[in-house]
Amino acid sequence: MSADAQVIAGWWREFVDSGRPPAGLVVVQQRLVRSVLRGELPSGPVHLKLMAFPRAKDRLRYSLRALPAAHEARLLACVRAAGICCPEVLAVHTRRRFGLPSHSLLVLRTLQVVAESAPPVARFAAEAALAARLLAAGIVHPDLHGENFVRLADGRLAVLDLQSARTVAPTAAAAARWRLPVAARLLRATTVRPAQALLELMAAGLVRDEQERAAVVSLAAREAARFERSRVLRCLQESTEFERRVGLAGVEHRLRGELPPGRWMHGGARLREAWIGQRALHLRRGRAPVFRAFFRKWWWLGGGAALYLPAACGDQAFHAEVQAAAMGYSLLPSRRGATSA
């Protein structure tokens, strides 16, 4: 076994045994379902992508499909075969327990990245051209945006993070059903003026006529609103920032961590709106959350709800915060994608 393989095998054993990222690695990104870390092998620097599937819905999602490390490694091989720069895969380790996904580890050679020197419009044009090359190779990435691209020391643009990508027949990838969502995702992520960005998308062949141009603008707006709504409603799900605890009396949602000294303030349906509205104000206006948890009693036990108020806040402050959060709730985009001003 090579020196690199020995180190990677040690990382894998530690991850499986502890369920936590191996010690001594630098955290690049830490999420509930995925961690990205940076480490050193005898041959040089690497990045690691780990998943431990803490949520039942993630275990169910991957029960009948390739685990993330294996899937992304396959997509990276397709990208490399198409002549597009991407990270080199050094190791893939996956593990199932009782048929359900348990652990996933992907080790990638770290790319030599430099700061971008091209103007924003030129950079966006290069991203659109690379997205078109991916489609021409039959690689569809519905969540492709600016952070998926990095400039290499040799001047080329490389693509990262293929976990959401899939492969289709190259002839099929040319169809509007694949092109337009890719174009819309690039459009809603860029800081380039929409009119100029649309010209670059058309120059790259992702948008082909005025009808498609209008469709991409509409799709980008709808998807942006839906994404914002999903971010807000994560306060009702098990996520990186929130916990969801189901009990005999009802369901509790709380910010991760221990609750500070305080008390539960009881009320009706407006408290659910206040919990959601507080999250909307935090994301859209940067307003710090006051309520640390929300509890909803089962309807067959009489219903009702409660918000957890820190001890430093009095009853008057509670009512003021509920009123402010109600305004935040009005900012929540609708299910169909329309959003408030």
Solvent accessible surface area in square Angstrom, and as a share of the most:
residue,aa,sasa,rsa
1,M,164,0.73
2,S,70,0.45
3,A,57,0.44
4,D,32,0.16
5,A,38,0.30
6,Q,103,0.46
7,V,50,0.29
8,I,10,0.05
9,A,20,0.16
10,G,25,0.24
11,W,25,0.09
12,W,39,0.14
13,R,145,0.53
14,E,68,0.31
15,F,4,0.02
16,V,33,0.19
17,D,120,0.62
18,S,44,0.28
19,G,36,0.34
20,R,159,0.58
21,P,46,0.29
22,P,5,0.03
23,A,82,0.64
24,G,82,0.79
25,L,25,0.12
26,V,80,0.46
27,V,80,0.46
28,V,75,0.43
29,Q,62,0.28
30,Q,90,0.40
31,R,123,0.45
32,L,46,0.23
33,V,37,0.21
34,R,41,0.15
35,S,9,0.06
36,V,17,0.10
37,L,3,0.01
38,R,102,0.37
39,G,7,0.07
40,E,120,0.54
41,L,9,0.04
42,P,89,0.56
43,S,66,0.42
44,G,15,0.14
45,P,59,0.37
46,V,0,0.00
47,H,46,0.21
48,L,0,0.00
49,K,28,0.12
50,L,3,0.02
51,M,12,0.05
52,A,41,0.32
53,F,4,0.01
54,P,67,0.42
55,R,46,0.17
56,A,68,0.53
57,K,110,0.47
58,D,7,0.04
59,R,78,0.29
60,L,133,0.66
61,R,134,0.49
62,Y,10,0.04
63,S,25,0.16
64,L,178,0.88
65,R,123,0.45
66,A,55,0.42
67,L,7,0.03
68,P,6,0.04
69,A,4,0.03
70,A,39,0.30
71,H,40,0.18
72,E,3,0.01
73,A,16,0.12
74,R,117,0.43
75,L,0,0.00
76,L,3,0.01
77,A,59,0.46
78,C,42,0.25
79,V,0,0.00
80,R,125,0.46
81,A,93,0.72
82,A,38,0.29
83,G,55,0.53
84,I,6,0.03
85,C,21,0.12
86,C,6,0.04
87,P,9,0.06
88,E,80,0.36
89,V,49,0.28
90,L,52,0.26
91,A,17,0.13
92,V,58,0.33
93,H,58,0.26
94,T,59,0.34
95,R,85,0.31
96,R,98,0.36
97,R,142,0.52
98,F,185,0.77
99,G,52,0.50
100,L,76,0.38
101,P,3,0.02
102,S,16,0.10
103,H,18,0.08
104,S,2,0.02
105,L,0,0.00
106,L,2,0.01
107,V,0,0.00
108,L,10,0.05
109,R,63,0.23
110,T,34,0.20
111,L,39,0.20
112,Q,142,0.63
113,V,78,0.45
114,V,67,0.38
115,A,94,0.73
116,E,62,0.28
117,S,111,0.72
118,A,33,0.26
119,P,87,0.54
120,P,90,0.56
121,V,57,0.33
122,A,46,0.36
123,R,38,0.14
124,F,4,0.01
125,A,30,0.24
126,A,33,0.25
127,E,13,0.06
128,A,0,0.00
129,A,47,0.36
130,L,11,0.05
131,A,1,0.00
132,A,23,0.18
133,R,117,0.43
134,L,2,0.01
135,L,9,0.04
136,A,75,0.58
137,A,39,0.30
138,G,0,0.00
139,I,2,0.01
140,V,4,0.02
141,H,6,0.03
142,P,68,0.42
143,D,57,0.29
144,L,2,0.01
145,H,35,0.16
146,G,28,0.27
147,E,142,0.64
148,N,7,0.04
149,F,5,0.02
150,V,27,0.15
151,R,43,0.16
152,L,14,0.07
153,A,64,0.50
154,D,90,0.47
155,G,43,0.41
156,R,138,0.50
157,L,19,0.10
158,A,0,0.00
159,V,0,0.00
160,L,48,0.24
161,D,42,0.22
162,L,0,0.00
163,Q,42,0.18
164,S,60,0.38
165,A,3,0.02
166,R,124,0.45
167,T,48,0.28
168,V,30,0.17
169,A,56,0.44
170,P,73,0.46
171,T,123,0.71
172,A,42,0.32
173,A,0,0.00
174,A,44,0.34
175,A,44,0.34
176,A,39,0.30
177,R,168,0.61
178,W,33,0.12
179,R,12,0.04
180,L,23,0.11
181,P,49,0.31
182,V,2,0.01
183,A,0,0.00
184,A,1,0.01
185,R,35,0.13
186,L,2,0.01
187,L,18,0.09
188,R,73,0.27
189,A,46,0.36
190,T,35,0.20
191,T,133,0.77
192,V,14,0.08
193,R,161,0.59
194,P,89,0.56
195,A,48,0.37
196,Q,44,0.19
197,A,0,0.00
198,L,8,0.04
199,L,96,0.48
200,E,31,0.14
201,L,0,0.00
202,M,54,0.24
203,A,88,0.68
204,A,25,0.19
205,G,29,0.28
206,L,2,0.01
207,V,1,0.01
208,R,138,0.51
209,D,67,0.35
210,E,116,0.52
211,Q,151,0.67
212,E,24,0.11
213,R,56,0.21
214,A,64,0.49
215,A,43,0.34
216,V,0,0.00
217,V,69,0.40
218,S,48,0.31
219,L,32,0.16
220,A,7,0.06
221,A,64,0.50
222,R,94,0.34
223,E,56,0.25
224,A,41,0.32
225,A,4,0.03
226,R,98,0.36
227,F,92,0.38
228,E,46,0.21
229,R,39,0.14
230,S,51,0.33
231,R,81,0.30
232,V,2,0.01
233,L,36,0.18
234,R,89,0.32
235,C,1,0.00
236,L,31,0.15
237,Q,74,0.33
238,E,53,0.24
239,S,11,0.07
240,T,54,0.32
241,E,80,0.36
242,F,9,0.04
243,E,30,0.14
244,R,106,0.39
245,R,110,0.40
246,V,91,0.52
247,G,37,0.36
248,L,175,0.87
249,A,48,0.37
250,G,2,0.02
251,V,2,0.01
252,E,27,0.12
253,H,4,0.02
254,R,23,0.09
255,L,27,0.13
256,R,88,0.32
257,G,45,0.44
258,E,162,0.73
259,L,43,0.21
260,P,47,0.29
261,P,111,0.70
262,G,33,0.32
263,R,86,0.31
264,W,80,0.28
265,M,32,0.14
266,H,145,0.65
267,G,31,0.30
268,G,37,0.36
269,A,85,0.66
270,R,120,0.44
271,L,0,0.00
272,R,77,0.28
273,E,67,0.30
274,A,1,0.01
275,W,2,0.01
276,I,1,0.01
277,G,0,0.00
278,Q,17,0.07
279,R,10,0.04
280,A,5,0.04
281,L,3,0.02
282,H,69,0.31
283,L,46,0.23
284,R,79,0.29
285,R,134,0.49
286,G,60,0.57
287,R,98,0.36
288,A,73,0.56
289,P,36,0.22
290,V,31,0.18
291,F,1,0.00
292,R,74,0.27
293,A,0,0.00
294,F,0,0.00
295,F,50,0.21
296,R,102,0.37
297,K,80,0.34
298,W,61,0.21
299,W,200,0.70
300,W,149,0.52
301,L,82,0.41
302,G,70,0.67
303,G,22,0.21
304,G,40,0.39
305,A,10,0.07
306,A,1,0.01
307,L,0,0.00
308,Y,19,0.07
309,L,0,0.00
310,P,24,0.15
311,A,64,0.50
312,A,105,0.81
313,C,31,0.18
314,G,38,0.37
315,D,85,0.44
316,Q,159,0.71
317,A,39,0.30
318,F,5,0.02
319,H,100,0.45
320,A,58,0.45
321,E,30,0.13
322,V,7,0.04
323,Q,138,0.61
324,A,25,0.20
325,A,3,0.02
326,A,51,0.39
327,M,91,0.41
328,G,0,0.00
329,Y,65,0.25
330,S,67,0.43
331,L,11,0.06
332,L,23,0.12
333,P,1,0.01
334,S,47,0.31
335,R,194,0.71
336,R,208,0.76
337,G,7,0.06
338,A,71,0.55
339,T,77,0.45
340,S,45,0.29
341,A,122,0.95
